[in-house]
């Protein structure tokens, strides 16, 4: 069965019509508030009844968007010197030799941290 066309165009930029946007607006005003406080604020300010789980979902999505990872292939290529599978294989072999030389992963990590700083 085909999807029926919506009779009204919803405005995604209006927090009075968009629950997730209303939650994001409250989160910018109260960044350290608990989920129950945010639920109450959304109900009071925008009139939406939302669940605490929805608040957690919106917070998780916003954290995923700002985790600092490169998002496109061009930025990824510029950030890593290993651009081919052969270079990755060489790096894995080198890492294996480092583990053999140091004896354990914590020792290898400590050595790398000492070299890096």
Secondary structure, DSSP 4 states (H G I P E B T S, - for coil): -PPPPPSS---TT-TTT-HHHHHHHHHHH-TT--HHHHHHHHHHHH-----HHHHHHHHHHHHHHTS----SHHHHHHH-S--SHHHHHHHHHHHHHHHHHHSSHHHHHHHHHHHH-
